[in-house]
């Protein structure tokens, strides 16, 4: 039996690494902006200047992105520079290691067979593979840290004494997870909830130890950020309270609380389709009419599995974390799709299969057996057929993104080394060109954007035609201040303007 177990893991490992390595891009093509910021912060740490946004004017202290993932990248950047391939390998390795922690957690609460089935489906899932191989983001490192923390917390729950090695492992894991992604606050709250429900001695001491120790670290971090005077980017709490962070002029949830209900409805209707795509992407892409029914089936089975497992074991270490995290992303103003689902994707599979097993037990044994394995083969086939096959290269990018990258290559080759650039993706602009870069303010007043130009000594402005923010904010500015700008170069619908009269007084037009 042990030999079979060993070979199963060998085959699974070979499959993961074959798919992951074949999907790693040979150049930096993650144009969302977050990957670039983590790399930039890591470069700042390697230079010995601390956690600073060296891509911004004056290189301010920058706590908007938590520091752990940038620290993970430091050895690569220190010894090999911007070796993006090694960074991808590091992310893939953390994804691979998280499988073992998740397997041990699921084995504890469901048995070896269901635990391994869950891991098999996770390894073949397009979301897990994509974020393990194609992106240099904190989501897979967070999955690694959170799964390790949950495993330590499950051991801590079993101990009668409140102070032991698992107490410190759990606390360390919670801190590590939080400073990998601030969404780790959901993990902290989930662990606190289950600590209160475990019918063991000293549970209040356990709760107090974790609660007080974690908050001390949190308050220390907040104190450090205030002392070092961070950049004036909006904090997450402020973003959460805005009706639309991309349109701050709409106000906050305090001024119009009805938008909280609207956000709930929009969040649920959005993520139920994301969960459906997690299971049935292949079928949904081929047959659009299946999107709604397959999404409903996925959500209903996952919900039923959660309800069943909660009734079966109210002190399972991850039930409350799952609920809190899901509520957090439903109410969050940004819709990041599969990226936000990734940290709880293993638990979605766990609940889905628990529900499936429970329902099939009502059928006669032979019918149940045939139905179970037919569904598993169908789901596994959908997973494998949904895996990314198209190479992640510059040539395969959409045309507007190819133009965006090409413009940055032109800037790198043709412009002087100095000069601040206004860009919708300032971190990408810095990574490609080494020019300091800022984003334009989200304001309907063109004078306020011009004020930022003067304040930061901006020399160039990148204007894209694809973004709605450009139409909201940048086009009115261009219309008013066009005489102070000169078109230097354009590729497709993306143009680069030079600021030619920076001594113009605010409001002179």
VENRAMO-V402379 format. One line per field, one symbol per residue. phi: phi as a letter, one per 40 degrees, with the letter a starting at -180 (. if undefined). psi: psi as a letter, one per 30 degrees, with the letter a starting at -180 (. if undefined). burial: 1 if it has 16 or more other ideal C-beta (glycine too) atoms within 10 Angstrom, else 0. A space follows every 50 residues. Layout:
phi=???
psi=???
burial=???
//
This chain:
phi=.cccdccdcccccccdccccccbcccacbccchcdccccccccccccgcg cbccccdgfcdbbcbccccccdcddccccbgccccccccccccccccccc ccccccccbahcccccdccdccccccccccccbcbcbcccdccccccccc ccccccccccccbaccccccccccccccccaccccccdcccccccccccb cgccccdcccccccccccccccccccccfccccccccccccccadcbccc hbcccbcccccccccccccccccccccccbddccccbcccdcccccdccc ccccccccccccacbccbdccdccccccccccccbbgccccdcbddcccd cccccccccccccddccccccdccccccccccdcccccbcdcbdcccddc ccccccccccddcbcdcbhcbcacbcccdcccbgcdabccccbccdcccc cccccbfcbbbcbbccccccccbcccccccbcccbbccaabgcbbbbbcb bccccdgcb
psi=eeeeeeeeeeeeeeeeeeeeeffklfljgjgeeeeeeeeeeeeeeffgfa ikifflkgilkjgeklfeeeeefeeeeefgbiieeeeeeeeeeeeeefee eeeeeeeeffleeeeeeeeeeeegkeeeeeffefkilfeeeeeeeeeeee eeeeeeffkekfjaefeeeeeeeeeeeegekffffeeeeeeeefeffkil lgeeeeeeeeeeeeeeeeeeeeeeeeegillhkkleeeeefkejffifff alfefifffeeeeeeeeefefeeeeefeeheeeeeejfffeeeeeeeeee eeeeeeeeeeeejfgkffeeeeeeeeeefefkfkjgbfeffefgeeeeee eeeeeeeeeffflleeeeeeeefeeeeeeeeeeeffkkfkkilefgllee eeeeeeeeeeeeffllfljkkkkfieeeeeeefgkkklkkkikfjeeeee eeeeeghkflkkklgfkfeeeeeeeeeeeegffglkjekkjbgklkkkjf ifgkkkgf.
burial=00000000000100010011001110011110111111111111110000 11111100111111111111011001100000010111111101110110 11101110110001111111111111111111111111111111111111 11111110100100011011101111111111111111011111100100 00100110110011000000100010000100000000111110100100 00100000100010001000111111111111110000001001100110 11011101100000111111111111011101100001111111111111 11111110110000000000010000001001100110000100000000 01111011011000100011111111111111101111110110010011 01100101111111010001001100110010011000101001111110 000100000
//
